[in-house]
Amino acid sequence: MKTILDKQQLQLTILRLAHQLLENNLSLKDVVFIGIQPRGVEVGVKIMECIRQLFPDEKLQYGILDITFYRDDVRDELHVANTTDIPFSIEGKKVVLIDDVLYTGRTIRAALDALQDFGRAKKVELCVLVDRRFNRELPIQPDYCGKAIDTVVSQKVKVEWDKEAVVLY
């Protein structure tokens, strides 16, 4: 077990991601943020909290997206759906998908498929807390990345919110 980001580093990384999102979007009027269920939701909530502190008068649009039935890599078990809550239109908007760890790219592919059900976005960007760079199965790369790491297939990366740390097992 190795700590990749401790509590202070995790907080700074989330704050940096919030700043990068603000730098690249002078106005958030046509930007929507969507956390991917289940683990991207907490990252999204933390980033939204930072943006709200920096710009308390800005109206943020944040939703959560369940991709359970869009996945192509888990077929043999009973699937239990999570909640999808996108109470706004994404038609013609810039969508920023938020997730915790980018690994094979299959979660993001499923999220892109699921997003189609909510309209046609003008642009879709990807914000991840941790990018496991050399394990991709699909040509998907983050637009915003908190920490890029090199891992082998047998290792696991976990964001442990109760300990406020990112750990490599």
C-alpha positions in Angstrom: 0.0 0.0 0.0 1.3 3.4 -1.0 -0.3 6.8 -0.5 -0.4 8.7 -3.8 -2.2 11.8 -2.4 -2.5 12.6 1.3 -5.3 14.8 2.8 -3.5 18.1 2.0 -2.4 17.0 -1.4 -5.9 15.8 -2.2 -7.5 19.1 -1.2 -4.9 21.0 -3.2 -5.4 18.8 -6.3 -9.2 19.3 -6.2 -8.7 23.1 -5.8 -6.3 23.1 -8.7 -8.8 21.2 -10.9 -11.5 23.8 -9.9 -9.1 26.6 -10.9 -8.3 24.9 -14.3 -12.0 24.5 -15.1 -12.5 28.2 -14.3 -9.5 29.3 -16.3 -10.8 27.4 -19.4 -14.4 28.6 -19.0 -14.6 32.3 -18.5 -18.4 32.0 -18.1 -20.1 29.0 -16.7 -23.5 29.9 -18.2 -23.2 27.3 -21.0 -21.2 24.7 -19.0 -22.6 21.7 -17.2 -20.8 19.4 -14.8 -21.7 15.8 -14.5 -20.3 13.3 -12.0 -20.2 9.7 -13.1 -21.8 7.2 -10.7 -20.6 6.0 -8.3 -17.1 7.3 -7.6 -17.0 10.4 -9.8 -19.9 12.0 -7.8 -17.8 12.8 -4.7 -15.0 14.3 -6.8 -17.6 16.4 -8.6 -19.2 17.6 -5.4 -15.8 18.6 -4.0 -14.9 20.5 -7.2 -18.3 22.2 -7.2 -17.8 23.3 -3.6 -14.4 24.9 -4.5 -16.0 26.7 -7.5 -18.9 28.0 -5.3 -16.4 29.3 -2.8 -14.4 31.1 -5.5 -17.5 32.4 -7.3 -20.5 32.3 -4.9 -22.8 34.2 -7.3 -22.2 31.9 -10.2 -25.1 29.5 -11.1 -23.6 26.0 -11.4 -25.3 23.1 -13.1 -24.2 19.8 -11.6 -25.8 16.4 -12.3 -25.0 12.8 -11.8 -25.0 10.1 -14.4 -25.4 6.3 -13.9 -23.7 4.2 -16.6 -24.6 0.8 -15.3 -26.6 -0.4 -18.3 -24.2 1.2 -20.8 -21.1 -0.8 -19.7 -19.7 -3.4 -22.0 -17.3 -5.1 -19.6 -19.5 -6.5 -16.9 -22.0 -9.0 -18.3 -22.4 -12.0 -15.9 -24.0 -10.5 -12.9 -27.2 -8.8 -11.9 -26.8 -5.1 -12.3 -28.2 -2.7 -9.7 -28.7 0.8 -11.1 -27.5 4.0 -9.4 -29.3 7.3 -9.6 -29.1 9.6 -12.6 -30.1 13.2 -11.8 -29.6 15.6 -14.7 -32.2 18.3 -14.1 -31.1 20.5 -17.0 -30.6 20.2 -20.7 -27.2 19.5 -22.2 -28.3 20.5 -25.7 -25.7 22.8 -27.1 -23.8 23.0 -23.8 -20.2 22.2 -22.9 -20.3 19.1 -20.7 -17.5 18.3 -18.2 -17.6 14.7 -17.2 -16.0 14.1 -13.8 -14.6 10.8 -12.5 -12.2 9.6 -9.9 -9.8 7.3 -11.7 -9.3 7.0 -15.5 -8.1 3.4 -16.1 -9.1 1.5 -19.3 -11.4 4.2 -20.6 -14.5 1.9 -20.7 -16.3 3.9 -18.0 -15.9 7.1 -20.0 -17.1 5.3 -23.2 -20.2 4.2 -21.3 -20.7 7.7 -20.0 -20.5 9.1 -23.5 -23.1 6.6 -24.7 -25.4 7.4 -21.7 -25.0 11.1 -22.2 -26.5 10.8 -25.7 -29.9 10.1 -24.1 -29.9 13.7 -22.7 -29.3 15.6 -25.9 -26.4 16.6 -28.1 -23.7 18.5 -26.3 -21.7 21.2 -28.0 -18.5 19.7 -26.5 -17.6 17.1 -23.9 -14.5 17.3 -21.8 -13.2 14.9 -19.2 -11.9 15.8 -15.7 -10.3 13.1 -13.6 -8.6 13.1 -10.2 -6.2 10.3 -11.1 -5.0 9.2 -14.6 -3.5 5.6 -14.8 -1.8 6.5 -18.0 -0.5 3.3 -19.6 -3.5 1.0 -19.1 -5.9 2.4 -21.6 -8.0 0.0 -23.8 -9.7 2.9 -25.6 -8.3 6.1 -27.1 -9.6 8.3 -24.3 -7.5 11.0 -22.5 -8.5 13.5 -19.8 -8.7 17.3 -20.5 -8.1 18.0 -16.8 -6.0 15.7 -14.6 -5.2 15.9 -11.0 -2.4 13.4 -10.8 -1.0 11.1 -13.6 0.5 7.9 -12.4 2.1 4.8 -13.9 0.7 1.5 -12.6 0.7 -2.2 -13.6 -2.5 -4.1 -14.2 -2.4 -5.9 -10.9 -2.4 -2.7 -8.9 -5.6 -0.9 -7.7 -6.0 2.8 -7.2 -8.6 3.8 -4.6 -9.8 7.2 -3.5 -10.6 6.8 0.1 -12.8 9.7 1.1 -13.1 8.6 4.8 -9.3 8.9 5.1 -9.2 11.7 2.5 -6.4 10.0 0.6 -5.7 8.3 -2.8 -4.0 5.0 -2.2 -2.3 2.5 -4.5 -2.7 -1.2 -3.6 
